[in-house]
């Protein structure tokens, strides 16, 4: 971004830069460096201070565009203040704050949005190819036999007044709904799913089922039985699990490594 701003301003010299006779290179390089530092600040400090807001599972194009606007504002304000100090040192007149911000947004919006577009496409293609590779790898691997047991698992609600009982081979997935969890189990005929709601956290359920290797918490809101997962897909927003038993695509947390992604498909 800093390099783009420097090259654009030096080559085309808009916004009165042509008045800086003999100082064009120095002045435009100065603006490029300040732009670099401002963008570096926006991309590193806010994510450290506001971790929940910048959580990748919640990240959207809207938040990305909002960050761009804030970044341009911080960059424009920094450039205006430091630029005026620079101009005053060499005896040039200052530029009004809002006029300068207008110049910054005019110059910066297009390349930043263009960069965002190509970055989104690059991330999408990368995840798509990785998902296809995992699907192909799993297709030719020998599948383990499904564990069938008559033992029933009993999970109690937070207040211990209610419970749910099921066999692990009948559990397809679990999702959270606020303080409640929805268990999706195979029906008696093994074709459809039934939903049972219990007041309990997903963290507690995960602790109870952690001894079953095929039951994995793939997302902060989902626990899946990998025996029912057929494939994985990927796009700019992340990875998604697909199953013949489930109508929806189940999201995968972005902190899953490649090796962990492979374990999500049986």
Backbone as CSV, one residue per row, in Angstrom:
resi,resn,N_x,N_y,N_z,CA_x,CA_y,CA_z,C_x,C_y,C_z
1,UNK,0.838,-1.208,0.000,0.000,0.000,0.000,0.871,1.256,0.000
2,UNK,1.913,1.218,0.823,2.835,2.352,0.871,3.544,2.551,-0.452
3,UNK,3.937,1.429,-1.081,4.619,1.507,-2.373,3.683,2.042,-3.453
4,UNK,2.421,1.595,-3.415,1.449,2.068,-4.420,1.250,3.573,-4.303
5,UNK,1.059,4.053,-3.068,0.832,5.481,-2.846,2.047,6.285,-3.314
6,UNK,3.235,5.815,-2.958,4.460,6.522,-3.366,4.568,6.606,-4.891
7,UNK,4.413,5.472,-5.579,4.575,5.446,-7.032,3.515,6.288,-7.734
8,UNK,2.271,6.170,-7.253,1.184,6.930,-7.886,1.425,8.434,-7.756
9,UNK,1.759,8.872,-6.552,1.958,10.303,-6.318,3.191,10.826,-7.052
10,UNK,4.263,10.019,-7.085,5.489,10.482,-7.728,5.342,10.547,-9.251
11,UNK,4.642,9.563,-9.816,4.515,9.517,-11.271,3.502,10.530,-11.811
12,UNK,2.364,10.666,-11.103,1.289,11.531,-11.625,1.231,12.903,-10.948
13,UNK,1.755,13.003,-9.741,1.873,14.264,-9.000,0.575,15.067,-8.934
14,UNK,-0.476,14.440,-8.414,-1.738,15.171,-8.236,-1.712,15.946,-6.911
15,UNK,-2.821,16.583,-6.577,-2.995,17.248,-5.274,-1.861,18.229,-4.958
16,UNK,-1.490,19.065,-5.913,-0.503,20.141,-5.720,0.926,19.654,-5.518
17,UNK,1.202,18.386,-5.736,2.559,17.885,-5.519,3.529,18.497,-6.521
18,UNK,3.030,18.875,-7.688,3.900,19.475,-8.707,4.505,20.802,-8.239
19,UNK,3.909,21.397,-7.176,4.443,22.657,-6.647,5.730,22.441,-5.853
20,UNK,5.987,21.175,-5.446,7.172,20.879,-4.646,8.376,20.684,-5.580
21,UNK,8.757,21.729,-6.241,9.845,21.639,-7.222,11.144,21.218,-6.538
22,UNK,11.728,20.129,-7.041,12.980,19.625,-6.479,12.791,18.736,-5.266
23,UNK,11.589,18.698,-4.715,11.328,17.881,-3.520,10.296,16.784,-3.781
24,UNK,9.934,16.572,-5.049,8.871,15.611,-5.366,9.194,14.206,-4.848
25,UNK,10.414,13.739,-5.095,10.803,12.397,-4.670,10.796,12.277,-3.153
26,UNK,11.389,13.250,-2.499,11.457,13.218,-1.030,10.068,13.262,-0.400
27,UNK,9.201,14.153,-0.918,7.868,14.332,-0.338,6.992,13.096,-0.560
28,UNK,7.004,12.558,-1.778,6.168,11.383,-2.058,6.686,10.146,-1.322
29,UNK,8.017,10.033,-1.165,8.580,8.926,-0.386,8.173,9.060,1.074
30,UNK,8.160,10.287,1.582,7.725,10.561,2.950,6.276,10.105,3.148
31,UNK,5.393,10.424,2.205,3.980,10.024,2.290,3.861,8.502,2.222
32,UNK,4.664,7.867,1.353,4.634,6.408,1.232,5.037,5.720,2.519
33,UNK,6.060,6.243,3.189,6.523,5.657,4.457,5.461,5.809,5.543
34,UNK,4.863,7.001,5.644,3.812,7.221,6.644,2.619,6.305,6.371
35,UNK,2.293,6.122,5.087,1.203,5.219,4.721,1.514,3.793,5.170
36,UNK,2.740,3.358,4.915,3.165,2.022,5.332,3.012,1.831,6.847
37,UNK,3.484,2.797,7.621,3.421,2.696,9.083,1.983,2.718,9.588
38,UNK,1.140,3.559,8.970,-0.260,3.652,9.387,-1.001,2.354,9.097
39,UNK,-0.771,1.777,7.913,-1.421,0.511,7.561,-0.922,-0.608,8.467
40,UNK,0.369,-0.622,8.752,0.941,-1.621,9.660,0.289,-1.530,11.038
41,UNK,0.086,-0.310,11.520,-0.561,-0.096,12.821,-1.985,-0.651,12.821
42,UNK,-2.753,-0.341,11.772,-4.157,-0.761,11.703,-4.280,-2.282,11.628
43,UNK,-3.332,-2.935,10.954,-3.420,-4.381,10.763,-2.873,-5.184,11.939
44,UNK,-2.188,-4.535,12.884,-1.583,-5.275,13.992,-2.136,-4.904,15.367
45,UNK,-2.281,-3.626,15.659,-2.681,-3.211,17.008,-4.155,-3.494,17.326
46,UNK,-5.117,-3.043,16.501,-6.535,-3.328,16.818,-6.837,-4.814,17.018
47,UNK,-6.301,-5.742,16.180,-6.583,-7.162,16.417,-6.076,-7.669,17.767
48,UNK,-5.027,-7.033,18.299,-4.521,-7.423,19.612,-5.402,-6.895,20.736
49,UNK,-5.992,-5.717,20.530,-6.814,-5.088,21.561,-8.260,-5.570,21.543
50,UNK,-8.770,-5.898,20.356,-10.182,-6.303,20.215,-10.246,-7.682,19.572
51,UNK,-9.816,-8.684,20.314,-9.703,-10.040,19.773,-11.044,-10.624,19.369
52,UNK,-12.094,-10.367,20.143,-13.412,-10.915,19.810,-13.933,-10.344,18.505
53,UNK,-13.732,-9.040,18.307,-14.216,-8.406,17.075,-13.481,-8.954,15.854
54,UNK,-12.176,-9.231,16.018,-11.368,-9.693,14.901,-11.292,-11.218,14.824
55,UNK,-12.127,-11.911,15.610,-12.173,-13.366,15.530,-12.485,-13.801,14.106
56,UNK,-11.681,-14.681,13.542,-11.828,-15.058,12.137,-13.163,-15.726,11.839
57,UNK,-13.732,-16.418,12.835,-15.018,-17.073,12.607,-16.133,-16.063,12.384
58,UNK,-15.962,-14.843,12.906,-16.996,-13.810,12.769,-16.652,-12.778,11.699
59,UNK,-15.498,-12.945,11.052,-15.038,-11.916,10.123,-15.860,-11.929,8.848
60,UNK,-16.278,-10.750,8.412,-17.114,-10.618,7.220,-16.551,-9.531,6.310
61,UNK,-17.094,-9.460,5.091,-16.705,-8.410,4.157,-17.061,-7.044,4.742
62,UNK,-18.221,-6.963,5.425,-18.647,-5.706,6.041,-17.638,-5.208,7.061
63,UNK,-17.153,-6.096,7.907,-16.149,-5.706,8.899,-14.836,-5.326,8.224
64,UNK,-14.540,-6.010,7.138,-13.325,-5.700,6.394,-13.390,-4.290,5.812
65,UNK,-14.538,-3.949,5.218,-14.707,-2.618,4.638,-14.693,-1.538,5.721
66,UNK,-15.278,-1.857,6.887,-15.267,-0.911,8.009,-13.828,-0.661,8.466
67,UNK,-13.030,-1.731,8.521,-11.620,-1.592,8.902,-10.877,-0.730,7.888
68,UNK,-11.215,-0.887,6.606,-10.584,-0.086,5.560,-10.880,1.396,5.775
69,UNK,-12.140,1.715,6.085,-12.522,3.116,6.302,-11.779,3.705,7.499
70,UNK,-11.713,2.923,8.588,-10.988,3.388,9.777,-9.513,3.556,9.459
71,UNK,-8.958,2.604,8.698,-7.546,2.679,8.330,-7.237,3.902,7.501
72,UNK,-8.113,4.209,6.545,-7.911,5.395,5.718,-8.019,6.673,6.552
73,UNK,-8.921,6.653,7.536,-9.084,7.811,8.414,-7.814,8.043,9.245
74,UNK,-7.288,6.962,9.837,-6.065,7.077,10.642,-4.889,7.498,9.768
75,UNK,-4.795,6.890,8.596,-3.713,7.223,7.680,-3.811,8.683,7.228
76,UNK,-5.043,9.111,6.854,-5.251,10.479,6.394,-4.938,11.507,7.468
77,UNK,-5.363,11.211,8.700,-5.112,12.138,9.804,-3.616,12.249,10.089
78,UNK,-2.923,11.110,10.055,-1.481,11.111,10.296,-0.745,11.884,9.205
79,UNK,-1.134,11.616,7.952,-0.492,12.300,6.832,-0.750,13.803,6.859
80,UNK,-1.984,14.171,7.238,-2.319,15.603,7.281,-1.438,16.330,8.306
81,UNK,-1.351,15.747,9.506,-0.590,16.392,10.580,0.901,16.438,10.246
82,UNK,1.484,15.308,9.911,2.919,15.257,9.624,3.256,15.978,8.319
83,UNK,2.321,15.898,7.352,2.539,16.589,6.085,2.574,18.090,6.256
84,UNK,1.711,18.614,7.131,1.714,20.051,7.390,3.015,20.497,8.059
85,UNK,3.534,19.635,8.949,4.828,19.950,9.564,5.923,19.994,8.497
86,UNK,5.866,19.044,7.571,6.840,18.982,6.482,6.721,20.210,5.589
87,UNK,5.482,20.557,5.219,5.284,21.701,4.326,5.694,23.012,4.991
88,UNK,5.375,23.118,6.277,5.717,24.345,6.965,7.241,24.497,7.110
89,UNK,7.963,23.367,7.243,9.425,23.389,7.341,10.047,23.942,6.055
90,UNK,9.454,23.615,4.916,9.977,24.080,3.631,9.255,25.335,3.123
91,UNK,8.383,25.883,3.963,7.744,27.146,3.620,6.554,27.036,2.695
92,UNK,5.937,25.836,2.612,4.746,25.665,1.788,3.495,25.815,2.659
93,UNK,2.406,26.244,2.047,1.162,26.412,2.788,0.537,25.082,3.173
94,UNK,-0.284,25.096,4.218,-0.942,23.877,4.691,-2.224,23.618,3.908
95,UNK,-2.718,22.373,4.020,-3.973,21.972,3.371,-4.999,21.705,4.459
96,UNK,-6.247,22.138,4.227,-7.312,21.919,5.206,-7.505,20.443,5.523
97,UNK,-7.881,20.156,6.773,-8.004,18.774,7.244,-8.999,17.957,6.413
98,UNK,-10.223,18.452,6.259,-11.253,17.691,5.548,-10.937,17.577,4.061
99,UNK,-10.314,18.599,3.520,-9.908,18.530,2.111,-8.844,17.443,1.930
100,UNK,-7.932,17.359,2.891,-6.873,16.360,2.811,-7.452,14.952,2.959
101,UNK,-8.416,14.795,3.897,-9.066,13.491,4.063,-9.768,13.063,2.777
102,UNK,-10.365,14.021,2.096,-11.030,13.732,0.827,-10.019,13.187,-0.182
103,UNK,-8.847,13.807,-0.230,-7.798,13.335,-1.141,-7.380,11.903,-0.788
104,UNK,-7.240,11.635,0.517,-6.804,10.311,0.969,-7.818,9.240,0.586
105,UNK,-9.105,9.518,0.851,-10.143,8.541,0.510,-10.231,8.360,-1.005
106,UNK,-10.035,9.440,-1.728,-10.097,9.380,-3.184,-8.975,8.500,-3.731
107,UNK,-7.799,8.640,-3.155,-6.645,7.883,-3.626,-6.621,6.456,-3.076
108,UNK,-7.012,6.304,-1.815,-6.817,5.018,-1.148,-7.917,3.994,-1.292
109,UNK,-9.159,4.421,-1.488,-10.272,3.478,-1.488,-10.151,2.425,-2.584
110,UNK,-9.868,2.843,-3.799,-9.830,1.895,-4.913,-8.770,0.811,-4.745
111,UNK,-7.489,1.165,-4.495,-6.488,0.095,-4.369,-6.737,-0.832,-3.191
112,UNK,-7.279,-0.292,-2.075,-7.525,-1.135,-0.906,-8.642,-2.128,-1.194
113,UNK,-9.731,-1.653,-1.799,-10.838,-2.550,-2.143,-10.378,-3.569,-3.185
114,UNK,-9.554,-3.133,-4.125,-9.034,-4.050,-5.137,-8.168,-5.122,-4.482
115,UNK,-7.335,-4.712,-3.534,-6.503,-5.666,-2.801,-7.377,-6.647,-2.019
116,UNK,-8.433,-6.134,-1.372,-9.345,-6.988,-0.609,-9.999,-8.026,-1.508
117,UNK,-10.426,-7.599,-2.692,-11.077,-8.502,-3.635,-10.142,-9.637,-4.042
118,UNK,-8.912,-9.292,-4.424,-7.963,-10.315,-4.865,-7.531,-11.204,-3.698
119,UNK,-7.432,-10.623,-2.508,-7.071,-11.413,-1.335,-8.163,-12.429,-1.007
120,UNK,-9.440,-11.980,-1.068,-10.562,-12.879,-0.819,-10.565,-14.013,-1.836
121,UNK,-10.324,-13.674,-3.091,-10.328,-14.697,-4.142,-9.179,-15.678,-3.955
122,UNK,-8.031,-15.152,-3.549,-6.868,-16.007,-3.330,-7.109,-16.970,-2.173
123,UNK,-7.673,-16.460,-1.078,-7.977,-17.303,0.089,-9.016,-18.353,-0.280
124,UNK,-10.045,-17.941,-1.034,-11.098,-18.870,-1.456,-10.532,-20.002,-2.301
125,UNK,-9.704,-19.657,-3.295,-9.124,-20.674,-4.175,-8.199,-21.609,-3.404
126,UNK,-7.448,-21.043,-2.454,-6.517,-21.842,-1.662,-7.277,-22.860,-0.819
127,UNK,-8.355,-22.417,-0.164,-9.142,-23.329,0.669,-9.905,-24.349,-0.169
128,UNK,-10.358,-23.920,-1.337,-11.068,-24.832,-2.223,-10.156,-25.960,-2.675
129,UNK,-8.922,-25.627,-3.064,-7.972,-26.635,-3.513,-7.583,-27.569,-2.364
130,UNK,-7.406,-27.004,-1.169,-7.051,-27.834,-0.022,-8.181,-28.794,0.320
131,UNK,-9.433,-28.309,0.242,-10.594,-29.159,0.514,-10.689,-30.290,-0.507
132,UNK,-10.454,-29.967,-1.784,-10.497,-30.987,-2.837,-9.405,-32.034,-2.625
133,UNK,-8.237,-31.580,-2.187,-7.124,-32.500,-1.937,-7.466,-33.447,-0.792
134,UNK,-8.071,-32.921,0.261,-8.459,-33.751,1.406,-9.523,-34.755,0.991
135,UNK,-10.510,-34.292,0.206,-11.576,-35.184,-0.253,-11.010,-36.323,-1.098
136,UNK,-10.069,-35.999,-1.986,-9.447,-37.015,-2.840,-8.633,-37.999,-2.009
137,UNK,-7.898,-37.468,-1.027,-7.083,-38.308,-0.157,-7.950,-39.290,0.616
138,UNK,-9.046,-38.804,1.176,-9.932,-39.638,1.968,-10.661,-40.675,1.116
139,UNK,-10.894,-40.334,-0.138,-11.627,-41.227,-1.044,-10.895,-42.548,-1.236
140,UNK,-9.551,-42.467,-1.264,-8.759,-43.665,-1.534,-8.180,-44.298,-0.279
141,UNK,-8.523,-43.758,0.868,-8.082,-44.364,2.115,-9.067,-45.444,2.545
142,UNK,-8.557,-46.468,3.201,-9.430,-47.524,3.709,-10.155,-47.004,4.942
143,UNK,-11.478,-47.062,4.892,-12.266,-46.540,6.008,-12.278,-47.516,7.181
144,UNK,-12.209,-46.944,8.365,-12.307,-47.760,9.572,-13.755,-48.187,9.756
145,UNK,-13.915,-49.327,10.375,-15.269,-49.794,10.639,-15.918,-48.909,11.692
146,UNK,-17.196,-48.681,11.494,-17.937,-47.852,12.434,-18.099,-48.590,13.755
147,UNK,-17.837,-47.867,14.833,-17.976,-48.466,16.157,-19.457,-48.619,16.488
148,UNK,-19.866,-49.849,16.743,-21.257,-50.119,17.121,-21.251,-50.656,18.543
149,UNK,-21.958,-50.011,19.397,-22.022,-50.433,20.795,-23.438,-50.304,21.319
150,UNK,-23.778,-51.196,22.200,-25.110,-51.158,22.815,-25.122,-50.246,24.038
151,UNK,-23.951,-49.785,24.420,-23.852,-48.925,25.597,-24.479,-47.563,25.308
152,UNK,-25.305,-47.107,26.200,-25.969,-45.809,26.043,-25.216,-44.740,26.822
153,UNK,-25.124,-43.581,26.208,-24.506,-42.435,26.860,-25.616,-41.578,27.458
154,UNK,-25.462,-41.199,28.701,-26.471,-40.367,29.367,-25.833,-39.010,29.692
155,UNK,-26.461,-37.961,29.217,-25.985,-36.610,29.487,-27.086,-35.842,30.210
156,UNK,-26.715,-35.250,31.349,-27.677,-34.525,32.159,-27.608,-33.023,31.891
157,UNK,-28.734,-32.364,32.106,-28.793,-30.915,31.949,-28.040,-30.242,33.094
158,UNK,-27.876,-28.940,33.001,-27.137,-28.199,34.033,-27.791,-28.331,35.404
159,UNK,-29.106,-28.364,35.438,-29.803,-28.464,36.729,-30.056,-29.910,37.165
160,UNK,-29.567,-30.882,36.376,-29.668,-32.305,36.685,-31.109,-32.825,36.666
161,UNK,-32.068,-32.026,36.204,-33.467,-32.457,36.215,-33.866,-33.172,34.925
162,UNK,-33.101,-32.951,33.873,-33.408,-33.582,32.593,-32.163,-34.273,32.065
163,UNK,-32.369,-35.217,31.176,-31.215,-35.896,30.587,-31.577,-36.421,29.207
164,UNK,-30.559,-36.818,28.488,-30.731,-37.405,27.173,-29.887,-38.662,27.111
165,UNK,-30.432,-39.724,26.508,-29.730,-40.997,26.404,-29.666,-41.421,24.937
166,UNK,-28.496,-41.818,24.497,-28.336,-42.234,23.093,-27.099,-43.096,22.941
167,UNK,-27.019,-43.812,21.825,-25.832,-44.582,21.479,-24.957,-43.723,20.577
168,UNK,-23.655,-43.843,20.719,-22.734,-42.962,20.001,-22.891,-43.084,18.497
169,UNK,-23.251,-44.264,17.991,-23.408,-44.441,16.545,-24.662,-43.757,16.011
170,UNK,-25.530,-43.278,16.910,-26.742,-42.582,16.473,-26.603,-41.060,16.529
171,UNK,-25.525,-40.601,17.142,-25.302,-39.155,17.234,-24.679,-38.652,15.936
172,UNK,-25.362,-37.708,15.269,-24.853,-37.150,14.015,-24.089,-35.857,14.292
173,UNK,-24.726,-34.927,15.000,-24.025,-33.701,15.387,-24.782,-32.997,16.504
174,UNK,-24.083,-32.048,17.141,-24.661,-31.234,18.215,-24.356,-29.776,17.902
175,UNK,-25.322,-28.911,18.133,-25.090,-27.485,17.935,-25.639,-26.710,19.128
176,UNK,-25.035,-25.570,19.409,-25.459,-24.770,20.558,-26.462,-23.716,20.144
177,UNK,-27.382,-23.418,21.033,-28.377,-22.361,20.841,-28.465,-21.570,22.139
178,UNK,-27.531,-20.654,22.325,-27.482,-19.899,23.576,-27.047,-20.807,24.713
179,UNK,-27.873,-20.927,25.737,-27.582,-21.786,26.885,-28.033,-23.222,26.668
180,UNK,-28.557,-23.499,25.489,-29.074,-24.824,25.185,-28.268,-25.475,24.073
181,UNK,-28.329,-26.804,24.033,-27.669,-27.566,22.966,-28.699,-28.449,22.294
182,UNK,-28.625,-28.520,20.973,-29.529,-29.372,20.193,-28.766,-30.600,19.726
183,UNK,-29.254,-31.769,20.120,-28.657,-33.042,19.709,-29.447,-33.566,18.513
184,UNK,-28.758,-33.887,17.438,-29.411,-34.437,16.256,-29.023,-35.908,16.140
185,UNK,-30.031,-36.776,16.324,-29.820,-38.210,16.392,-30.578,-38.922,15.277
186,UNK,-30.066,-40.085,14.886,-30.775,-40.902,13.914,-32.060,-41.428,14.526
187,UNK,-33.094,-41.462,13.727,-34.366,-42.025,14.202,-34.280,-43.543,14.191
188,UNK,-35.331,-44.163,14.591,-35.365,-45.628,14.697,-35.057,-46.309,13.362
189,UNK,-35.493,-45.683,12.262,-35.297,-46.284,10.944,-33.991,-45.835,10.277
190,UNK,-33.180,-45.046,10.969,-31.857,-44.638,10.530,-31.862,-43.793,9.254
191,UNK,-32.976,-43.197,8.921,-33.052,-42.397,7.697,-33.126,-40.901,7.980
192,UNK,-33.952,-40.537,8.960,-34.134,-39.129,9.292,-33.466,-38.802,10.623
193,UNK,-33.463,-37.517,10.940,-32.895,-37.059,12.204,-33.972,-36.516,13.113
194,UNK,-33.775,-36.714,14.399,-34.655,-36.099,15.395,-33.822,-35.163,16.253
195,UNK,-34.422,-34.090,16.697,-33.721,-33.088,17.500,-34.193,-33.142,18.937
196,UNK,-33.242,-33.192,19.850,-33.544,-33.160,21.281,-32.742,-32.021,21.903
197,UNK,-33.423,-31.158,22.615,-32.787,-29.975,23.200,-32.564,-30.175,24.692
198,UNK,-31.393,-29.795,25.153,-31.039,-29.935,26.559,-30.301,-28.677,27.005
199,UNK,-30.553,-28.258,28.237,-29.859,-27.082,28.777,-28.480,-27.502,29.283
200,UNK,-27.472,-27.278,28.426,-26.095,-27.652,28.740,-25.172,-26.972,27.737
201,UNK,-23.942,-26.716,28.134,-23.004,-26.044,27.231,-22.307,-27.051,26.327
202,UNK,-21.850,-26.565,25.198,-21.124,-27.425,24.264,-19.787,-27.871,24.856
203,UNK,-19.200,-27.022,25.682,-17.930,-27.369,26.333,-18.093,-28.587,27.235
204,UNK,-19.197,-28.625,27.973,-19.465,-29.749,28.865,-19.719,-31.021,28.060
205,UNK,-20.465,-30.896,26.983,-20.734,-32.062,26.124,-19.437,-32.601,25.548
206,UNK,-18.569,-31.704,25.118,-17.289,-32.103,24.535,-16.443,-32.859,25.548
207,UNK,-16.482,-32.449,26.804,-15.741,-33.139,27.860,-16.281,-34.553,28.072
208,UNK,-17.595,-34.702,28.002,-18.224,-36.008,28.216,-17.897,-36.976,27.079
209,UNK,-17.822,-36.438,25.849,-17.643,-37.289,24.665,-16.197,-37.348,24.179
210,UNK,-15.259,-36.793,24.944,-13.879,-36.689,24.458,-13.202,-38.044,24.276
211,UNK,-13.699,-39.100,24.896,-13.088,-40.423,24.745,-13.426,-41.076,23.402
212,UNK,-14.396,-40.505,22.688,-14.769,-41.034,21.377,-14.020,-40.247,20.300
213,UNK,-13.062,-40.904,19.647,-12.197,-40.225,18.680,-12.945,-39.697,17.465
214,UNK,-14.077,-40.309,17.166,-14.837,-39.894,15.987,-15.751,-38.696,16.269
215,UNK,-15.826,-38.273,17.514,-16.648,-37.116,17.886,-15.721,-35.939,18.137
216,UNK,-15.830,-34.916,17.293,-14.891,-33.793,17.329,-15.643,-32.462,17.358
217,UNK,-15.171,-31.556,18.186,-15.714,-30.202,18.170,-14.986,-29.431,17.076
218,UNK,-15.672,-29.191,15.972,-15.045,-28.562,14.812,-15.214,-27.048,14.795
219,UNK,-16.070,-26.541,15.677,-16.406,-25.117,15.684,-16.919,-24.781,17.070
220,UNK,-16.888,-23.545,17.448,-17.349,-23.179,18.789,-18.831,-23.485,18.983
221,UNK,-19.579,-23.663,17.869,-21.015,-23.931,17.952,-21.404,-25.324,17.477
222,UNK,-20.408,-26.163,17.120,-20.745,-27.475,16.561,-19.812,-28.574,17.056
223,UNK,-20.419,-29.726,17.322,-19.702,-30.977,17.553,-20.242,-31.960,16.521
224,UNK,-19.348,-32.672,15.826,-19.802,-33.590,14.780,-19.295,-35.000,15.036
225,UNK,-20.053,-35.959,14.533,-19.622,-37.349,14.491,-19.044,-37.568,13.099
226,UNK,-17.738,-37.739,13.011,-17.073,-37.772,11.706,-17.504,-38.953,10.840
227,UNK,-18.136,-39.970,11.426,-18.604,-41.095,10.631,-19.682,-40.681,9.631
228,UNK,-20.319,-39.548,9.899,-21.399,-39.095,9.018,-20.949,-37.971,8.085
229,UNK,-19.687,-37.560,8.182,-19.174,-36.488,7.326,-18.589,-37.093,6.051
230,UNK,-19.103,-36.655,4.906,-18.691,-37.224,3.613,-17.621,-36.406,2.895
231,UNK,-17.670,-35.087,3.032,-16.714,-34.254,2.299,-16.564,-32.908,2.981
232,UNK,-15.584,-32.152,2.493,-15.320,-30.817,3.019,-15.183,-29.850,1.850
233,UNK,-15.696,-28.650,2.007,-15.574,-27.614,0.974,-14.924,-26.384,1.601
234,UNK,-14.396,-25.502,0.754,-13.740,-24.308,1.267,-14.016,-23.102,0.403
235,UNK,-14.137,-21.938,1.047,-14.264,-20.671,0.327,-13.559,-19.583,1.124
236,UNK,-13.771,-18.332,0.771,-13.070,-17.225,1.428,-13.420,-17.105,2.908
237,UNK,-14.580,-17.590,3.288,-15.018,-17.466,4.674,-14.524,-18.608,5.559
238,UNK,-14.087,-19.720,4.948,-13.594,-20.830,5.746,-13.928,-22.178,5.132
239,UNK,-13.878,-23.227,5.973,-14.182,-24.583,5.532,-15.548,-25.003,6.058
240,UNK,-16.194,-25.920,5.299,-17.520,-26.400,5.675,-17.603,-27.902,5.462
241,UNK,-18.248,-28.583,6.406,-18.407,-30.033,6.333,-19.759,-30.382,5.730
242,UNK,-19.762,-31.438,4.900,-20.998,-31.876,4.254,-21.293,-33.321,4.630
243,UNK,-22.587,-33.620,4.753,-23.011,-34.963,5.102,-24.318,-35.286,4.397
244,UNK,-24.471,-36.551,4.033,-25.728,-36.982,3.417,-26.887,-36.938,4.397
245,UNK,-26.567,-36.909,5.675,-27.604,-36.912,6.712,-28.021,-35.503,7.139
246,UNK,-27.216,-34.493,6.744,-27.438,-33.136,7.229,-27.753,-32.206,6.064
247,UNK,-28.780,-31.400,6.207,-29.182,-30.486,5.139,-28.293,-29.250,5.068
248,UNK,-27.697,-28.874,6.194,-26.863,-27.672,6.239,-25.392,-28.042,6.094
249,UNK,-24.567,-27.041,5.810,-23.114,-27.217,5.826,-22.596,-26.727,7.174
250,UNK,-21.814,-27.549,7.830,-21.326,-27.223,9.173,-19.980,-26.519,9.070
251,UNK,-19.865,-25.316,9.643,-18.602,-24.566,9.557,-17.495,-25.189,10.403
252,UNK,-16.267,-24.939,9.978,-15.093,-25.416,10.703,-14.325,-24.201,11.200
253,UNK,-13.900,-24.235,12.432,-13.123,-23.138,12.991,-11.847,-22.944,12.187
254,UNK,-11.461,-21.702,11.969,-10.316,-21.414,11.104,-8.972,-21.742,11.732
255,UNK,-8.972,-22.048,13.032,-7.691,-22.384,13.647,-7.349,-23.867,13.493
256,UNK,-8.182,-24.620,12.757,-7.881,-26.016,12.477,-6.719,-26.093,11.489
257,UNK,-5.727,-26.913,11.782,-4.607,-27.115,10.889,-4.979,-28.139,9.812
258,UNK,-4.152,-28.220,8.780,-4.441,-29.123,7.666,-4.592,-30.561,8.150
259,UNK,-3.711,-30.993,9.044,-3.770,-32.363,9.547,-5.061,-32.611,10.324
260,UNK,-5.520,-31.598,11.039,-6.764,-31.741,11.804,-7.975,-31.751,10.893
261,UNK,-7.900,-31.024,9.782,-9.008,-31.016,8.819,-9.236,-32.411,8.258
262,UNK,-8.168,-33.144,7.996,-8.282,-34.487,7.420,-9.012,-35.437,8.363
263,UNK,-8.914,-35.187,9.670,-9.569,-36.053,10.643,-11.081,-35.850,10.708
264,UNK,-11.547,-34.761,10.081,-12.979,-34.445,10.148,-13.811,-35.224,9.143
265,UNK,-13.150,-35.909,8.223,-13.864,-36.692,7.219,-13.575,-38.161,7.432
266,UNK,-14.632,-38.960,7.488,-14.436,-40.389,7.693,-14.417,-41.101,6.343
